[in-house]
Amino acid sequence: MPAPEDLQKTSGIAFKNQLLLQQALSHSSYCHEYPDLAPQSNERLEFLGDAVLGLIVAEKLYLDYPALDEGSMTKLRSALVREDTLARVAKALNLGEYLCLGRGEEAGGGRSRPANLARALEAFIASIYLDRGLASAREFVLKWFYTELKEAVDRGTEVNYKSWLQELVQSRGKSSPIYRVVATTGPDHDRIFTVEVLVDGRVAGTGSGKSKKAAESGAAQQALVNLGEDFTS
């Protein structure tokens, strides 16, 4: 495993309190196995980092994109702080190689697991905030999220709920969603389609629309809510 000093060089952050950095890199499985070496996992830091990241992203969108309304900014922020985005940024930092994991988590591929990477990145952001202040945390986030922010703005604010659902169920080890039309109503020139989406054989969401695509998107959006994915904050 590479030394934490290498991560500090890559990130551009020199920590004054190395214990904060250690905590940010300590998975709960490691703390359970080695409580003397790592008395605290990164879970509390993750909670704080989520709030710090959300603030920095919201501030950036508010200041740099005055034409965006509240709904558009909410969707863009959601796209930037979701798990798969965080995992990509964490991979760019090679953050997984620095994680302290328990034996079982290590053997199970924990270093590349998106959830672990996303949580560790949020914890890392929190550790920067506590150690160096908001200005340093902002500088780090804006540097490492620059590409993700640019691509999100370039794509527009429309959320692809079907892709989001696909990524979510894959990250949880479930089978790919299956969409099926369960009802078609109205005259030929004004049809309304109702679609169900199944995850592991169970109905996870239902949506309706004037096209199958719109109905599938609505079903995927409802499934995300039902599966506990927060895409509004």
trRosetta pair geometry for C-beta under 8 A, 3 or more apart (Angstrom, degrees):
i j d omega theta_ij theta_ji phi_ij phi_ji
1 97 6.4 164 -145 167 70 74
1 98 6.8 114 -179 -117 103 36
2 6 4.7 -60 160 46 122 148
2 7 7.3 132 107 -39 115 84
2 94 7.7 29 31 130 147 128
2 97 5.5 41 18 132 107 120
2 98 6.3 -56 69 -83 92 81
3 6 5.3 110 67 -6 73 96
4 7 5.4 -50 -159 33 50 114
4 8 6.5 52 146 -21 73 100
4 18 7.3 111 106 -155 150 100
4 21 5.7 108 -173 138 137 131
4 22 7.3 -59 -82 -79 159 67
4 25 7.0 -130 -103 -11 111 160
4 98 6.2 98 -99 -154 64 122
5 8 5.5 -52 -153 33 37 114
5 9 6.6 38 150 -19 66 102
6 9 5.7 -52 -152 34 35 111
6 10 6.3 34 152 -18 67 106
6 98 7.8 -161 72 -85 98 117
7 10 5.6 -53 -144 38 33 111
7 11 5.9 20 161 -8 68 113
7 21 7.7 152 87 -167 128 122
7 93 7.2 51 -145 167 88 102
7 94 7.7 -138 -102 81 83 93
7 95 7.3 77 -131 -112 122 62
7 98 5.0 19 -60 -78 139 160
8 11 6.1 -60 -137 46 26 102
8 13 5.8 -103 -144 82 71 64
8 14 5.5 77 177 -101 123 49
8 15 6.3 -107 -108 -1 124 88
8 21 7.4 -28 -70 -122 104 153
9 12 7.7 27 179 -70 27 37
10 93 6.1 128 125 -155 128 70
10 94 6.8 -82 -165 38 173 108
11 93 6.2 29 -79 -140 91 117
11 124 7.7 -133 -113 170 156 129
11 140 6.5 11 179 -135 99 116
11 144 7.7 -23 -135 -61 77 137
12 140 7.1 -176 69 -102 104 84
12 143 7.3 -5 34 84 146 168
13 128 5.5 -76 -135 -112 154 108
13 131 7.9 94 174 85 116 129
13 132 6.6 -121 -150 -17 103 154
13 136 6.7 103 -118 171 103 119
13 140 6.2 1 -57 -86 123 130
15 18 5.6 123 103 -88 124 50
15 20 6.3 -159 -158 65 131 105
15 21 4.7 -122 -26 -41 170 123
15 127 7.3 -21 -112 149 127 110
15 131 5.3 -33 -141 175 82 162
15 132 7.7 -102 -113 -42 54 104
16 131 5.6 170 39 -172 87 99
16 132 7.4 142 2 -74 104 73
17 20 4.5 67 101 -3 107 110
17 21 7.6 164 102 -7 63 82
17 130 7.7 -62 54 116 137 101
17 131 5.1 -143 37 -114 98 105
18 21 5.4 -50 -157 36 49 114
18 22 6.3 53 146 -22 73 102
19 22 5.4 -49 -146 36 37 115
19 23 6.3 39 153 -21 66 103
20 23 5.8 -52 -148 35 31 110
20 24 6.5 34 152 -22 63 105
20 45 7.8 133 -165 -105 79 138
20 127 4.2 148 153 -150 102 99
20 130 5.8 -163 -134 84 145 121
20 131 5.1 -167 67 -59 158 117
21 24 5.7 -53 -150 32 32 114
21 25 6.6 16 156 -8 64 111
21 124 7.9 36 -133 -127 66 77
21 127 5.8 128 -83 161 46 150
21 131 7.8 13 -46 -47 82 159
22 25 6.1 -71 -153 44 30 102
22 26 6.2 35 152 -36 67 113
22 38 6.8 -148 154 -111 104 93
22 100 7.8 21 -167 -8 73 142
23 26 5.6 -56 -144 23 33 117
23 38 7.4 149 -105 -155 55 92
23 40 5.2 -4 -130 92 113 106
23 41 7.4 103 -165 149 75 13
23 42 5.9 139 149 -90 66 67
23 45 6.0 132 123 -30 107 140
23 123 7.4 -133 120 176 77 121
23 127 6.9 162 70 -93 95 121
24 42 5.2 73 -148 -119 30 117
24 45 5.4 -107 -98 121 73 163
24 120 6.7 94 160 -163 77 69
24 123 4.1 163 -143 131 75 101
24 124 4.7 108 172 -84 139 54
24 126 7.1 175 -103 64 109 90
24 127 4.1 -72 -53 -27 135 142
25 42 6.8 129 9 -62 11 133
25 98 5.3 -78 -134 131 133 96
25 99 5.5 -157 -171 -116 79 43
25 100 5.5 85 127 0 91 91
25 120 6.6 47 -116 -149 48 113
25 123 7.8 -173 -48 103 33 129
25 124 7.7 54 -64 -80 72 94
26 30 5.3 -125 -160 78 75 127
26 31 5.7 79 158 -56 116 98
26 38 4.2 174 -138 -163 143 139
26 40 7.0 104 78 95 142 54
26 41 5.3 -134 112 -129 95 49
26 42 5.5 153 62 -33 65 87
26 99 8.0 153 -90 -163 16 66
26 100 4.8 -17 -110 60 60 121
27 30 4.9 97 61 2 77 103
27 31 7.4 -148 97 -4 42 87
27 41 6.3 -6 161 -146 19 108
27 42 6.8 -30 -86 21 36 108
27 99 5.8 44 -31 179 110 111
27 100 6.3 -161 18 85 79 61
27 101 4.9 21 37 -104 140 64
27 102 6.8 -111 94 -5 112 79
27 105 6.0 -140 118 117 151 167
27 110 6.8 16 -101 165 174 140
27 116 6.4 -15 -104 -141 127 110
27 120 7.6 -45 -74 -77 85 107
28 31 5.5 -56 -149 37 39 112
28 32 6.4 42 154 -24 69 103
28 41 4.1 3 -86 -110 63 163
28 42 7.9 -108 -46 36 69 68
28 43 6.1 34 -65 -39 112 118
29 32 5.8 -51 -151 31 31 113
29 33 6.7 18 155 -8 63 109
29 101 5.8 17 77 -166 119 65
29 102 3.0 -108 147 9 98 119
29 104 6.4 -124 -162 61 137 92
29 105 4.1 146 55 -17 165 134
29 110 7.4 -105 36 -110 148 165
30 33 6.1 -66 -151 43 31 102
30 34 5.9 -30 171 36 70 107
30 37 7.9 -77 158 87 98 113
30 38 5.6 25 121 52 103 152
30 41 7.4 136 58 -108 86 91
30 99 8.0 -168 -28 158 142 79
30 100 4.2 100 -149 130 170 91
30 101 5.4 -118 -57 -135 105 9
30 102 5.1 -148 -69 -51 44 65
30 105 7.6 -80 -43 46 75 137
31 34 6.9 -79 -123 65 22 67
31 35 6.2 57 176 -99 65 60
31 38 4.7 -103 -96 107 74 104
31 39 6.9 56 -148 177 106 10
31 40 6.7 -71 -120 128 142 6
31 41 4.5 -105 -7 -63 146 88
32 35 7.2 5 -139 -60 17 89
32 102 6.3 -12 58 -81 99 140
33 102 4.6 136 -10 -123 132 98
33 103 6.7 131 -106 -3 165 88
34 37 4.1 -17 151 36 117 114
34 38 5.7 61 95 24 98 92
34 100 7.9 -86 53 165 134 124
35 38 7.2 -87 -130 70 24 57
35 39 5.9 53 -177 -107 70 58
36 39 7.5 15 -125 -65 16 83
38 41 7.1 67 146 -83 114 53
38 100 6.2 164 -57 108 156 150
40 44 7.0 -45 -177 25 116 121
41 44 7.7 121 80 5 70 79
42 45 4.9 -61 -163 51 68 116
42 46 5.6 83 136 -38 84 96
42 119 6.6 125 104 141 117 97
42 120 6.2 47 109 -111 166 59
42 123 3.7 0 -178 -125 114 166
43 46 5.4 -47 -149 26 32 118
43 47 7.0 37 152 -22 61 98
43 119 7.6 -18 -105 -177 56 127
43 123 7.8 -28 -54 -86 13 124
44 47 5.7 -46 -158 26 37 115
44 48 6.9 30 149 -10 65 103
45 48 5.8 -58 -152 41 38 107
45 49 5.8 39 152 -23 71 110
45 122 7.4 149 125 116 76 76
45 123 3.7 72 104 -143 114 83
45 124 7.9 82 143 -33 129 24
45 126 4.2 176 -172 79 79 138
45 127 5.9 9 -154 -51 139 83
45 130 8.0 -88 -124 -3 98 136
46 49 5.6 -57 -141 39 28 113
46 50 6.5 39 157 -28 63 100
46 119 4.7 -17 -117 -163 138 84
46 120 7.8 -38 -89 -68 104 21
46 122 4.6 67 -145 93 65 117
46 123 4.6 -34 -66 -62 66 88
46 126 7.1 -118 -65 -1 15 141
47 50 6.1 -51 -157 23 26 113
47 51 7.3 18 150 -10 58 104
47 126 7.9 53 65 -82 50 156
48 51 5.9 -61 -161 37 38 108
48 52 6.3 33 149 -17 72 108
48 126 4.0 98 90 -130 104 130
48 129 7.1 -147 141 67 113 139
48 130 7.6 42 126 -47 154 111
49 52 5.5 -53 -140 39 37 111
49 53 5.9 37 160 -19 69 106
49 121 7.5 171 153 116 145 52
49 122 3.4 144 101 168 124 68
49 123 5.4 -121 -11 -70 148 21
49 124 7.0 71 -119 49 150 43
49 125 4.1 114 -149 67 105 97
49 126 3.4 -93 -61 -33 84 97
49 127 7.8 -12 -76 -4 117 64
49 129 7.4 178 -101 8 65 128
50 53 6.0 -56 -145 38 24 109
50 54 6.3 26 155 -19 61 110
50 81 7.3 94 -152 -176 74 125
50 122 5.1 12 -58 -155 66 137
51 54 5.7 -55 -146 37 29 113
51 55 6.4 31 155 -20 64 105
52 55 5.8 -55 -152 34 30 112
52 56 6.4 26 155 -16 65 107
52 125 5.5 -175 87 136 124 110
52 126 5.9 160 13 -91 138 64
52 129 4.8 -107 -121 -61 157 155
52 134 7.5 -151 -146 -120 105 80
52 137 5.7 -57 169 163 130 151
53 56 5.9 -58 -147 37 31 108
53 57 6.2 25 159 -14 67 110
53 81 5.7 136 123 -117 119 110
53 122 6.2 -84 -11 -121 138 81
53 125 5.4 50 -62 121 98 168
53 141 6.2 170 -125 -118 73 137
54 57 6.0 -58 -143 41 27 107
54 58 6.0 27 159 -19 65 111
54 77 6.7 63 -146 -179 74 122
54 81 5.9 18 -85 -90 75 163
54 233 7.3 -21 -126 153 143 80
55 58 5.8 -59 -144 39 26 109
55 59 6.1 26 158 -20 64 109
56 59 5.8 -55 -146 36 27 112
56 60 6.4 29 154 -21 63 107
56 137 6.7 -133 -65 125 141 96
56 138 5.1 -175 -127 -112 117 73
56 141 4.7 76 122 76 155 158
56 142 7.2 -125 169 -49 118 83
57 60 5.7 -54 -149 34 31 113
57 61 6.4 28 156 -15 65 106
57 77 5.1 128 122 -130 121 85
57 80 5.1 170 -142 96 144 140
57 81 6.2 -137 14 -51 162 107
57 141 7.2 -108 -57 161 75 135
57 145 7.3 -75 -93 132 99 163
57 149 7.7 -162 -134 -98 91 111
58 61 5.9 -57 -148 39 30 108
58 62 6.1 29 155 -20 65 111
58 73 7.0 75 -138 163 70 117
58 77 5.7 19 -79 -104 73 141
59 62 5.7 -57 -145 38 28 112
59 63 6.1 14 163 -9 66 113
59 138 7.8 -46 74 -123 140 120
60 63 6.3 -65 -142 42 24 101
60 64 5.7 -11 174 10 64 121
60 142 6.5 164 -95 -101 137 102
60 149 7.0 -55 129 -134 144 148
61 64 6.7 -69 -124 50 18 91
61 65 5.4 -38 -166 38 60 117
61 68 6.4 -63 174 68 98 152
61 73 4.7 134 138 -140 137 99
61 76 5.8 147 -113 90 139 131
61 77 6.3 -94 -8 -62 154 92
62 65 7.6 -42 -80 54 6 75
62 66 8.0 45 176 -92 45 57
62 73 6.8 48 -70 -136 67 151
63 66 7.9 -20 -176 -61 20 81
65 68 4.4 32 130 -4 113 119
65 73 7.3 166 84 -92 121 94
65 153 7.1 -152 -87 -123 142 126
68 72 4.2 -129 -161 92 94 124
68 73 4.9 116 130 -57 126 85
68 76 7.2 -38 -154 3 155 140
68 157 7.5 135 -137 -66 110 141
69 72 5.2 93 52 12 68 103
69 73 7.1 -136 98 -4 33 92
70 73 5.9 -60 -148 39 30 108
70 74 6.2 34 154 -24 66 107
71 74 5.6 -53 -149 32 31 114
71 75 6.6 28 155 -16 64 104
71 157 7.7 102 121 151 79 146
72 75 5.9 -55 -150 36 32 109
72 76 6.4 28 154 -15 65 108
72 157 4.3 -90 -144 -91 81 167
73 76 5.8 -57 -146 40 33 109
73 77 6.1 34 156 -20 67 106
74 77 5.9 -55 -146 37 27 109
74 78 6.3 31 153 -22 62 108
74 232 6.7 -3 172 -161 121 60
75 78 5.6 -53 -149 34 31 115
75 79 6.5 31 153 -20 64 104
75 157 4.5 95 83 -175 134 95
75 158 7.7 -1 165 -86 152 10
75 159 5.5 -130 -155 -45 110 107
76 79 5.7 -53 -149 34 33 111
76 80 6.4 25 155 -16 65 110
76 152 5.4 117 -148 143 85 124
76 153 6.8 35 -132 -80 133 68
76 157 5.7 -65 -52 -114 88 90
77 80 5.8 -65 -150 40 32 108
77 81 6.2 2 164 1 70 113
78 81 6.6 -72 -137 46 24 90
78 82 6.3 41 163 -48 63 104
78 159 7.1 -17 92 -96 129 134
78 231 4.9 71 -172 -174 135 67
78 232 6.6 -12 -90 -91 134 14
78 233 7.3 94 -96 56 90 26
79 82 6.3 -42 -146 4 25 117
79 85 6.6 107 154 -52 57 146
79 152 4.9 151 104 -133 134 126
79 159 6.8 -154 -71 -107 104 90
80 85 5.7 -152 -156 147 30 164
80 145 6.4 62 -166 -169 112 130
80 148 5.9 121 -129 131 83 117
80 149 6.2 29 -110 -89 132 71
80 152 5.9 -68 -66 -34 91 167
81 85 6.9 -30 -35 71 5 131
81 86 6.9 32 -164 -53 42 108
82 85 5.2 87 61 12 75 106
82 86 7.1 -149 96 -5 34 93
82 164 7.4 -69 -171 -136 162 108
82 231 6.9 9 -91 -112 121 83
83 86 5.8 -62 -148 40 30 109
83 87 6.1 30 157 -22 68 108
83 114 5.6 80 153 145 106 112
83 115 6.4 -22 -153 -95 131 58
83 118 4.5 -64 -144 -68 69 166
83 167 8.0 174 77 135 104 117
83 168 7.9 104 45 -102 132 74
83 171 6.8 66 114 -136 143 174
84 87 5.5 -51 -144 35 33 114
84 88 6.6 37 155 -22 64 100
84 114 6.2 -20 -100 -158 57 141
84 118 7.9 -30 -44 -74 17 128
84 167 5.2 -32 -60 173 144 147
84 171 7.7 -131 -73 -58 91 137
85 88 5.9 -53 -154 31 32 110
85 89 6.7 26 152 -13 65 104
85 148 5.5 100 -159 -155 107 142
86 89 5.8 -57 -151 38 34 108
86 90 6.1 36 151 -21 67 108
86 117 6.8 158 122 116 85 84
86 118 3.7 84 94 -130 128 83
86 121 5.0 -175 -176 62 98 140
86 122 6.7 -13 -148 -43 145 89
87 90 5.5 -53 -145 38 32 115
87 91 6.4 37 154 -22 65 103
87 114 3.9 -39 -89 -142 156 82
87 115 7.9 -15 -78 -36 120 22
87 117 4.3 85 -128 86 74 128
87 118 5.1 -45 -57 -55 76 87
87 121 7.8 -150 -81 -5 31 136
88 91 5.7 -52 -150 33 32 112
88 92 6.7 36 150 -21 63 101
88 148 6.9 139 85 -83 127 121
89 92 5.6 -50 -154 31 36 115
89 93 6.7 28 149 -11 65 105
89 121 6.0 95 90 -140 106 155
89 144 5.3 89 -161 148 112 106
89 145 6.1 -21 -100 -86 142 70
89 148 6.6 -55 -64 -25 107 142
90 93 5.7 -61 -154 42 35 108
90 95 4.1 -74 -168 36 85 133
90 96 6.7 87 143 -39 108 81
90 117 3.8 164 90 177 152 99
90 118 6.6 -123 -16 -72 141 35
90 120 6.2 95 -135 75 136 102
90 121 4.3 -112 -76 -56 104 120
91 94 7.1 32 -173 -81 38 35
91 95 7.3 -76 -65 27 24 87
91 96 7.0 6 -100 -6 62 114
91 117 6.5 6 -49 -157 74 151
92 144 6.8 163 88 -158 130 96
93 121 7.4 138 31 -106 143 101
93 124 8.0 165 129 110 166 172
93 144 6.8 6 -60 -140 109 139
94 97 5.1 -16 163 18 93 120
94 98 7.4 91 119 -17 80 97
95 98 6.0 -68 -163 37 46 107
95 99 7.1 61 145 -45 73 93
95 117 6.1 119 78 -144 116 82
95 120 5.5 161 150 110 127 127
95 121 6.1 -162 -4 -74 177 81
95 124 6.9 -101 -131 -34 133 153
96 99 5.7 -35 -156 -2 43 118
96 111 4.0 103 168 176 107 76
96 112 5.7 54 -159 -77 165 46
96 116 7.1 80 -116 106 92 113
96 117 5.6 -39 -68 -92 98 100
96 120 7.6 143 -86 48 51 156
97 111 6.5 58 -79 -165 39 128
99 110 7.1 -125 107 125 144 103
99 111 5.9 -177 44 -114 123 74
99 116 6.6 31 -124 161 166 119
99 120 5.9 -81 -93 -99 110 153
101 105 4.3 -128 -174 94 109 114
101 106 4.4 145 99 -63 123 82
101 110 4.8 147 -136 87 149 143
101 111 6.8 -107 -20 -62 148 76
101 116 7.9 7 -95 -152 118 148
102 105 4.7 84 55 14 81 105
102 106 6.7 -145 92 -10 37 91
103 106 5.7 -56 -147 36 28 114
103 107 6.3 23 158 -16 65 108
104 107 5.8 -56 -145 39 30 108
104 108 6.1 21 157 -14 65 113
105 108 5.8 -62 -143 43 29 108
105 110 3.7 37 163 -54 86 155
105 116 7.7 129 -178 -93 121 145
106 110 5.8 -61 -80 33 29 116
106 111 7.2 37 -132 -32 62 97
108 113 7.8 19 116 -54 94 130
109 112 5.5 -50 175 48 91 99
109 113 6.2 116 115 -52 83 89
110 113 5.2 -40 -141 4 41 122
110 116 5.4 97 -178 -51 79 167
111 116 7.3 -95 -114 99 15 144
112 117 7.4 -2 -158 -44 28 123
113 116 4.3 73 75 10 101 110
113 117 6.8 179 86 -11 51 87
114 117 5.6 -60 -145 39 32 111
114 118 6.0 31 160 -20 70 108
114 171 5.2 -69 51 -126 131 120
115 118 5.9 -55 -144 37 28 109
115 119 6.3 22 160 -14 63 110
115 171 6.6 124 -41 173 94 119
116 119 6.0 -60 -146 40 27 107
116 120 6.1 26 158 -19 64 111
117 120 5.8 -58 -145 38 27 110
117 121 6.4 28 156 -21 63 106
118 121 5.9 -56 -151 33 29 110
118 122 6.7 26 153 -15 63 104
119 122 5.8 -54 -150 37 34 109
119 123 6.3 33 152 -17 66 107
120 123 5.5 -55 -147 39 33 112
120 124 6.1 39 151 -25 66 104
121 124 5.4 -50 -146 33 33 115
121 125 6.5 36 153 -20 64 101
122 125 5.7 -50 -150 33 33 112
122 126 6.6 34 150 -18 63 104
123 126 5.6 -53 -151 36 35 113
123 127 6.4 36 151 -22 66 103
124 127 5.6 -51 -148 33 33 112
124 128 6.7 36 151 -20 63 101
125 128 5.7 -51 -154 33 34 112
125 129 6.4 36 149 -21 65 105
125 137 5.8 83 -173 -151 79 104
125 140 6.9 -174 -118 96 77 130
125 141 6.4 51 -128 -73 122 104
126 129 5.4 -53 -149 35 35 115
126 130 6.3 28 156 -14 69 106
127 130 5.9 -54 -143 41 32 106
127 131 5.9 17 161 -9 66 117
128 131 6.1 -68 -138 47 24 101
128 132 5.4 -36 -175 36 67 113
128 136 5.5 -139 171 116 101 105
128 137 4.6 141 106 -91 110 77
128 140 5.6 -46 -176 8 171 156
129 132 7.4 -62 -101 57 10 72
129 133 6.9 -22 -158 165 46 10
129 134 6.1 29 -138 -88 88 52
129 136 7.7 -174 -91 74 37 90
129 137 4.1 17 -77 -61 78 148
131 136 7.9 -73 86 82 79 148
132 135 7.7 -102 136 69 91 76
132 136 3.5 -31 122 46 125 160
132 137 7.0 157 76 -39 99 72
133 136 5.5 95 63 13 73 99
133 137 7.1 -136 106 -3 38 94
134 137 5.5 -59 -146 41 36 112
134 138 6.0 39 156 -23 70 105
135 138 5.7 -53 -148 35 29 112
135 139 6.4 30 153 -20 63 105
136 139 5.6 -51 -146 35 33 113
136 140 6.4 34 154 -19 65 104
137 140 5.8 -54 -150 36 31 111
137 141 6.3 27 156 -16 66 108
138 141 5.9 -58 -144 39 29 107
138 142 6.1 21 163 -13 66 112
139 142 6.2 -59 -141 41 24 105
139 143 6.3 23 159 -18 61 112
140 143 6.0 -65 -152 37 26 109
140 144 6.1 -4 167 3 66 115
141 144 6.5 -70 -138 48 24 93
141 145 5.4 -5 174 7 67 123
142 145 6.5 -58 -116 53 20 94
142 146 6.4 54 163 -70 55 85
142 149 8.0 -16 -141 -6 60 155
143 146 6.1 -31 -163 -27 23 113
145 148 5.0 -63 -163 51 69 114
145 149 5.4 74 137 -30 90 103
146 149 5.9 -61 -149 36 25 110
146 150 6.3 22 157 -17 64 109
147 150 5.8 -56 -146 37 30 110
147 151 6.2 25 159 -15 66 109
148 151 6.0 -58 -144 40 28 107
148 152 6.2 30 157 -22 64 109
149 152 5.8 -57 -147 35 28 111
149 153 6.4 22 158 -13 64 107
150 153 6.0 -60 -151 39 28 107
150 154 6.1 27 154 -18 65 111
151 154 5.6 -55 -141 40 32 113
151 155 6.2 32 158 -21 65 107
152 155 5.9 -56 -148 35 27 110
153 156 7.8 45 178 -70 31 21
155 158 7.6 -114 141 51 90 80
159 164 6.8 -1 171 -29 99 141
159 221 8.0 94 99 -98 122 105
159 231 6.9 106 -160 167 157 137
160 163 4.1 26 119 23 119 115
160 164 6.2 151 94 -20 66 88
160 217 7.9 -94 -151 -123 45 104
161 164 5.3 -55 -144 39 36 117
161 165 6.1 38 157 -22 68 103
161 217 5.1 108 45 -162 116 71
161 218 7.9 90 66 -69 156 14
161 220 3.9 144 127 102 102 113
161 221 4.4 -57 -135 -65 160 74
161 224 6.3 -113 -156 -18 99 134
162 165 5.9 -52 -148 35 29 110
162 166 6.4 33 151 -21 62 105
162 177 7.6 -137 -153 68 75 142
162 216 6.1 22 -82 137 124 106
162 217 6.1 -75 -34 -100 97 62
162 220 4.6 -132 -82 -64 54 166
163 166 5.5 -52 -149 34 34 115
163 167 6.4 32 154 -17 66 104
164 167 5.9 -57 -152 36 29 109
164 168 6.3 29 151 -21 64 108
164 220 7.1 121 60 155 91 118
164 224 6.2 7 115 -92 119 137
164 229 7.4 156 153 141 111 156
164 231 7.0 34 177 -93 157 145
165 168 5.6 -55 -146 35 33 113
165 169 6.3 23 161 -13 68 105
165 177 5.5 18 129 -30 121 150
165 197 7.2 -3 159 157 162 157
165 199 7.9 -122 176 -78 110 124
165 220 4.3 -125 -15 -157 143 99
165 223 5.5 48 -124 88 133 126
165 224 5.8 -111 -84 -65 87 90
165 227 7.9 119 -134 23 85 147
166 169 6.5 -60 -146 38 25 101
166 170 6.3 23 157 -17 62 112
166 176 6.4 8 -133 -141 88 86
166 177 6.3 -102 -84 15 66 107
167 170 5.9 -60 -148 39 28 111
167 171 6.3 28 156 -21 65 108
168 171 5.9 -59 -151 34 29 110
168 172 6.6 11 156 -6 64 111
168 224 6.7 140 -4 -117 164 83
168 227 6.4 116 140 108 139 146
168 229 5.5 -62 -115 -73 150 144
169 172 5.8 -65 -148 46 35 104
169 174 4.1 -79 -172 71 91 113
169 175 7.2 -38 153 74 127 31
169 176 6.8 135 94 -117 133 31
169 177 6.1 152 4 -45 157 86
169 199 5.5 -142 -110 -140 137 119
169 227 7.8 -84 -76 -137 80 165
170 173 7.7 48 -177 -68 32 22
170 174 7.3 -94 -70 55 25 68
170 176 7.5 16 -68 -88 91 71
174 199 5.7 25 151 178 144 100
174 200 5.1 -82 -155 -48 107 108
175 199 7.2 162 67 -164 76 56
175 200 5.6 131 30 -84 99 59
175 201 8.0 54 49 -25 135 73
177 197 5.0 -3 -174 -176 119 110
177 198 6.8 146 -159 71 64 45
177 199 5.5 -34 -101 -83 77 80
177 204 7.2 -88 -122 39 106 137
177 220 7.1 88 140 -106 172 92
177 223 7.1 83 -117 140 137 173
178 197 7.0 151 75 -158 41 58
178 198 4.6 -18 60 57 97 101
178 199 8.0 177 20 -72 73 35
179 195 5.5 3 -171 -180 99 122
179 196 7.4 164 -149 85 52 43
179 197 5.2 -24 -95 -100 72 78
179 198 7.9 -170 -75 17 26 74
179 216 4.9 6 -141 -122 153 108
179 219 6.6 132 -124 77 99 149
180 195 6.7 157 79 -153 33 74
180 196 5.6 -15 61 60 86 88
180 198 7.1 21 5 -9 109 111
181 184 6.5 20 169 -52 124 97
181 193 5.8 -63 -131 -163 109 105
181 194 7.1 104 -160 74 64 52
181 195 5.5 -44 -97 -97 53 78
181 212 6.4 -61 -78 -119 116 106
181 215 7.5 66 -110 100 81 150
182 194 5.4 -63 65 104 87 99
182 195 6.8 141 9 -120 84 24
182 196 5.2 49 -26 -8 130 106
182 206 7.7 -49 32 -132 138 108
183 193 7.5 151 87 -160 60 41
183 194 4.0 14 54 43 99 121
184 191 5.9 -17 -170 -164 96 112
184 192 7.3 157 -156 78 47 50
184 193 5.7 -12 -105 -105 77 66
184 194 7.5 -145 -67 21 38 77
185 191 7.2 138 75 -156 38 60
185 192 4.9 -20 64 59 90 101
185 194 7.6 39 0 -14 102 107
186 190 4.8 -102 167 104 129 79
186 191 5.0 172 77 -116 109 31
186 192 4.9 96 -4 3 130 87
187 190 5.3 44 59 41 87 88
187 191 7.3 -110 85 -64 35 61
188 191 6.6 -5 -146 -49 27 102
190 210 7.4 -59 -161 -132 54 108
191 210 6.7 115 80 -156 65 62
192 208 5.8 17 174 -179 102 110
192 209 7.2 176 -151 95 68 14
192 210 6.3 -46 -101 -93 58 53
193 208 6.6 171 87 -149 47 61
193 209 6.0 -21 57 65 91 64
193 210 7.4 94 13 -164 88 8
193 211 6.6 -25 20 142 131 13
193 212 5.2 -78 135 -86 171 56
193 214 7.7 124 56 65 110 87
193 215 4.3 -104 99 -27 101 152
194 206 6.7 5 -176 -176 94 102
194 207 7.4 176 -149 92 54 36
194 208 4.7 -21 -97 -96 73 91
194 215 6.2 -160 -120 -150 17 134
195 206 7.0 168 87 -152 46 57
195 207 5.5 -15 60 63 92 82
195 208 7.5 164 16 -87 70 40
195 209 8.0 -24 8 25 110 94
195 212 6.6 99 -64 -154 134 70
195 215 3.9 120 3 134 113 111
195 216 5.1 -47 106 -76 164 58
195 218 7.5 124 54 63 103 93
195 219 4.8 -95 99 -31 96 142
196 203 5.0 -49 -171 -131 123 106
196 205 7.3 161 -153 88 56 44
196 206 5.2 -25 -100 -100 71 81
196 219 6.2 162 -141 -137 19 137
197 203 7.4 106 71 -152 43 59
197 204 5.4 -52 97 58 91 96
197 205 5.0 3 45 58 108 88
197 206 7.7 -162 14 -78 72 36
197 207 7.8 25 -15 7 105 103
197 216 7.1 97 -70 -150 110 69
197 219 4.2 140 -16 141 106 119
197 220 5.9 90 -42 -75 166 58
197 223 5.2 -64 79 -49 129 143
198 201 5.9 -4 173 -139 121 13
198 202 6.2 149 -153 68 80 24
198 203 5.8 -47 -96 -87 73 44
198 204 6.6 130 -135 1 21 89
199 202 6.2 -34 66 63 66 80
199 204 4.2 37 9 -39 111 140
199 223 6.6 127 -25 -161 126 130
199 227 7.3 16 43 -79 168 131
203 206 6.9 12 179 -55 118 93
204 219 8.0 92 82 166 79 88
204 222 7.7 150 127 105 68 83
204 223 3.8 53 124 -130 108 104
204 226 5.6 176 -177 80 71 135
204 227 6.3 8 -163 -50 121 106
205 218 7.8 -162 149 128 114 58
205 219 4.5 136 109 -177 98 61
205 220 6.5 152 77 -81 146 10
205 221 7.1 170 179 68 153 44
205 222 3.4 150 -151 87 111 95
205 223 3.2 -105 -10 -50 128 74
205 224 7.5 11 -59 5 153 54
205 225 7.6 107 -102 43 122 88
205 226 5.8 -168 -72 12 88 131
206 218 7.8 -16 126 118 41 99
206 219 5.5 -26 -142 -114 15 89
206 222 6.1 -37 44 71 46 159
207 214 7.6 -142 142 133 119 59
207 215 4.8 155 106 -171 92 53
207 216 6.7 -174 66 -66 130 3
207 217 6.6 -143 143 75 166 47
207 218 2.4 150 -152 93 126 95
207 219 3.6 -115 8 -42 104 61
207 220 7.3 -32 -16 13 145 55
207 221 6.8 89 -86 38 134 94
207 222 6.0 -175 -62 2 90 119
208 215 5.4 -11 -137 -118 21 96
208 218 6.3 -56 33 79 37 157
209 212 7.7 163 74 -92 105 5
209 213 7.5 -80 95 78 144 53
209 214 2.8 -149 159 106 157 109
209 215 4.1 -146 30 -56 95 64
209 217 7.3 36 -27 46 157 96
209 218 5.8 164 -38 -7 111 129
210 214 6.1 27 44 45 61 149
211 214 4.7 94 55 7 84 100
211 215 6.9 -152 91 -3 44 87
212 215 5.6 -58 -148 41 33 111
212 216 6.1 36 154 -22 68 107
213 216 5.8 -55 -147 36 27 111
213 217 6.4 29 153 -20 62 106
214 217 5.6 -53 -149 34 32 113
214 218 6.5 32 153 -17 64 105
215 218 5.7 -54 -150 37 33 111
215 219 6.4 34 152 -20 65 105
216 219 5.6 -53 -147 36 33 112
216 220 6.3 34 154 -19 66 105
217 220 5.7 -54 -148 36 31 111
217 221 6.4 34 152 -22 64 105
218 221 5.6 -51 -147 33 33 113
218 222 6.5 30 156 -15 65 104
219 222 5.9 -56 -151 38 31 108
219 223 6.3 35 150 -22 65 107
220 223 5.5 -53 -147 35 33 115
220 224 6.6 40 153 -25 64 99
221 224 5.8 -49 -154 26 32 113
221 225 7.0 30 150 -14 62 102
222 225 5.7 -54 -156 36 38 111
222 226 6.2 33 150 -16 70 109
223 226 5.5 -57 -143 42 34 110
223 227 5.9 23 160 -13 69 111
224 227 6.0 -62 -141 44 25 103
224 229 4.2 -70 -172 62 84 121
224 231 5.9 6 144 -8 142 128
225 228 7.9 51 174 -61 29 19
225 229 7.2 -81 -69 56 25 73
230 233 5.4 -20 158 31 119 105
